Amino acid sequence: MTTQAYHQATLELLAQARFELEQGDVRQASEKGWGATAQIVKAIAEHQGWPHQSHAALYRVVDRLSDETGDEDVYLLFQVANQLHVNFYENWDSPRNVDRALTAVQQFVEKLSPLLPD
């Protein structure tokens, strides 16, 4: 995929996550929220020419972005989003907490989107 396609997928998945949560499907909302997070990281990595084809690679990209921007929240918000990924499998989190995590994903996307080309 291209940088732009990854970014578009980010926006679509985040909107889908909110829709799924409104419909009461916490597991699908969680996975879509994680998907939006992964896609924005992949968009930046693709733009920079950095590896991004594994979960571990995404962690390395986020670590690098946190260092390069000096913004520790990049790392912390990513960790919240990763909990959404876990929730897809475990289904232990409440709708309220998934809503909070989706807000964190939105913040993550807003922080990283300016790093992409127009």
C-alpha positions in Angstrom: 0.0 0.0 0.0 1.0 3.6 -0.4 1.4 6.2 2.3 -1.9 7.8 1.2 -3.7 4.5 1.2 -2.5 3.7 4.7 -3.6 7.1 5.8 -7.1 6.7 4.2 -7.4 3.3 5.9 -6.7 5.0 9.2 -9.5 7.4 8.8 -12.0 4.7 7.6 -11.1 2.3 10.4 -11.4 5.0 13.1 -14.9 5.9 11.8 -15.8 2.2 11.6 -14.6 1.7 15.2 -17.0 4.5 16.4 -19.8 2.9 14.5 -19.1 -0.5 15.9 -19.1 0.9 19.4 -22.4 2.7 18.8 -23.8 -0.7 17.7 -22.6 -2.3 20.9 -19.9 -4.5 19.3 -17.1 -3.7 21.7 -14.8 -6.4 20.2 -15.0 -5.1 16.6 -14.7 -1.5 17.8 -11.5 -2.5 19.6 -10.0 -4.2 16.6 -10.9 -1.3 14.3 -9.3 1.1 16.7 -6.2 -0.9 16.8 -6.3 -1.1 13.0 -6.5 2.6 12.7 -3.5 2.9 14.9 -1.4 0.4 13.0 -2.3 2.0 9.7 -1.2 5.5 10.7 2.1 4.0 11.9 2.5 2.1 8.6 1.7 5.3 6.7 4.5 7.2 8.4 6.9 4.2 8.1 6.1 3.9 4.4 6.7 7.6 3.8 10.1 7.4 5.6 11.1 4.1 4.0 11.2 2.3 7.4 10.2 -1.4 7.9 6.6 -1.9 9.1 5.6 -5.4 8.2 5.3 -6.9 11.7 3.9 -6.0 15.1 7.5 -5.7 16.4 8.4 -3.3 13.5 5.4 -1.1 14.4 6.8 -0.9 18.0 10.2 0.2 16.6 8.6 2.9 14.4 6.6 4.2 17.4 9.7 4.2 19.6 11.6 6.1 16.9 8.8 8.6 16.4 8.6 9.2 20.1 12.3 9.9 20.2 12.4 12.1 17.1 9.4 14.2 18.1 10.4 14.3 21.8 6.7 13.4 22.5 6.3 10.6 25.1 2.6 10.7 24.5 3.2 9.0 21.1 4.4 5.9 22.9 1.8 6.1 25.7 -1.1 6.5 23.2 0.2 3.6 21.2 0.2 1.4 24.3 -3.5 2.3 24.9 -4.3 1.4 21.3 -2.5 -1.9 21.7 -4.8 -2.8 24.6 -7.6 -2.5 22.1 -5.9 -5.2 20.1 -5.8 -7.4 23.2 -9.4 -6.7 23.9 -10.4 -8.0 20.5 -9.1 -11.4 21.6 -10.1 -11.3 25.3 -13.3 -9.2 25.2 -12.8 -8.1 28.8 -13.1 -4.3 28.5 -16.2 -2.2 29.0 -17.8 0.0 26.3 -16.8 3.0 28.4 -13.2 2.1 28.4 -13.2 1.2 24.7 -14.7 4.7 24.1 -11.9 6.2 26.1 -9.3 4.2 24.2 -10.8 5.3 20.8 -10.4 8.9 22.0 -6.7 8.1 22.6 -6.4 6.6 19.1 -7.9 9.8 17.7 -5.3 11.8 19.6 -2.6 9.5 18.3 -3.8 10.0 14.7 -4.0 13.8 15.2 -0.4 13.9 16.6 1.0 11.8 13.7 -1.0 13.0 10.7 1.1 16.2 10.4 4.2 14.0 9.8 2.6 12.8 6.5 2.8 14.6 3.1 -0.3 16.6 2.1 
